[in-house]
Amino acid sequence: MTDTQHPIDPEQESPTFSFRWQAPVQPAEPQEIPPQKSTSDVSILRVEGNNILEAANTSSTISLDEFQALEQKVLRAVEIVRREREARLAAEADAAALRVQLEALSAASNATQTQITTLNQEREAVRLRVEKMLAQMDELV
């Protein structure tokens, strides 16, 4: 091969590969999924490429009592979630208030500890002065 020859000829197309864009092939008539007569009909769909194929159609009947029982369960669940959210918000607010209170008490504790240290130092200084004065009084007597 020379420097001007290319291993792949751009004029020659491979039968399995093309640089041309091709629009997806549309079926002659769109496939329609039949409308369902009841909310209790359940369709299980399978997707292949761009086509949706209906794999199975199962039907189950739900009585009015079962539906109402399910509705009550959902309503109870919603109520429980609402109460738990309110409780969580209240607990978070309490925790925030307690954090503020803890910070204030911690600052007060630090200030009190500093004051105690200062008072202990002053007491020690007074004690030393009193001992010194007592020693001077003993020398006079």
C-alpha positions in Angstrom: 0.0 0.0 0.0 1.2 3.5 -0.8 0.7 6.6 1.3 -2.1 7.8 -1.0 -4.0 4.6 -0.8 -6.5 4.1 2.0 -7.4 0.7 3.4 -11.2 1.6 3.2 -12.4 3.1 0.0 -15.0 5.9 0.8 -16.8 5.3 -2.5 -17.5 1.7 -1.7 -20.3 0.9 0.8 -20.3 -2.1 3.1 -23.5 -4.1 2.8 -23.9 -4.2 6.6 -23.1 -0.6 7.4 -24.3 2.7 6.1 -23.7 6.3 6.9 -27.1 7.3 5.8 -29.9 8.1 8.4 -33.0 6.1 7.9 -36.4 7.0 9.4 -38.0 4.3 11.5 -40.3 2.1 9.4 -44.0 2.9 10.3 -46.5 0.2 10.0 -49.1 0.6 7.2 -51.9 0.9 9.8 -51.3 1.9 13.4 -52.1 -0.9 15.8 -54.8 0.0 18.3 -55.2 -1.3 21.7 -58.9 -1.9 22.3 -60.4 0.4 25.0 -60.9 -1.1 28.4 -64.5 -1.4 29.6 -63.7 -1.4 33.3 -60.9 -0.2 35.6 -60.6 -3.8 36.7 -59.3 -5.0 33.3 -55.5 -5.0 33.4 -53.4 -5.1 30.3 -49.8 -6.4 30.5 -47.8 -4.8 27.7 -44.6 -5.9 26.1 -42.3 -3.4 24.3 -40.2 -4.5 21.3 -38.2 -1.7 19.7 -40.7 1.0 18.9 -43.7 -1.3 18.8 -45.9 -2.0 21.8 -47.3 -5.5 21.7 -50.1 -6.6 24.0 -48.9 -9.8 25.6 -51.8 -10.7 27.9 -55.0 -9.3 29.0 -56.1 -10.3 32.5 -59.4 -9.5 34.1 -60.3 -9.4 37.7 -63.5 -8.2 39.3 -63.4 -6.2 42.5 -66.6 -5.9 44.5 -67.8 -2.6 45.8 -67.1 -3.6 49.4 -63.6 -4.6 48.5 -63.1 -1.3 46.7 -64.5 0.7 49.7 -62.3 -1.3 52.1 -59.3 -0.5 49.9 -60.3 3.2 49.8 -60.5 3.3 53.6 -57.1 1.7 53.9 -55.6 4.3 51.6 -57.3 7.1 53.5 -56.0 5.8 56.8 -52.5 5.5 55.3 -52.7 9.1 54.1 -53.9 10.2 57.6 -51.0 8.3 59.2 -48.5 9.9 56.8 -50.0 13.4 57.5 -49.8 12.8 61.3 -46.2 11.5 61.1 -45.1 14.5 59.0 -46.6 16.8 61.6 -45.0 14.9 64.4 -41.6 15.0 62.6 -41.9 18.8 62.0 -42.8 19.3 65.7 -39.8 17.1 66.8 -37.5 19.0 64.5 -38.7 22.3 65.9 -38.2 21.0 69.5 -34.8 19.8 68.6 -33.9 23.2 67.2 -35.1 24.9 70.3 -33.2 22.5 72.5 -30.0 23.1 70.5 -30.4 26.9 71.0 -31.0 26.3 74.7 -28.0 24.0 74.9 -25.8 26.6 73.3 -27.0 29.3 75.7 -26.5 27.0 78.7 -23.0 26.0 77.4 -22.0 29.6 77.1 -23.3 30.3 80.6 -21.5 27.3 81.9 -18.2 28.5 80.4 -18.7 32.0 81.8 -19.5 30.5 85.3 -16.4 28.3 85.1 -14.2 31.3 84.2 -15.7 33.2 87.1 -15.1 30.3 89.5 -11.4 30.2 88.4 -11.1 33.9 88.9 -12.7 33.7 92.4 -10.4 30.8 93.4 -7.4 32.8 92.3 -8.6 35.9 94.3 -9.2 33.6 97.4 -5.7 32.2 97.1 -4.3 35.7 96.9 -6.3 36.9 100.0 -5.3 33.7 101.9 -1.6 34.4 101.2 -2.0 38.1 102.3 -3.7 37.0 105.5 -0.9 34.4 106.2 1.6 37.1 105.6 -0.1 39.6 107.9 -0.4 36.8 110.6 3.3 36.1 110.3 4.1 39.8 110.7 1.8 40.0 113.8 3.6 36.9 115.3 7.0 38.7 114.8 5.7 41.8 116.7 4.5 39.8 119.6 
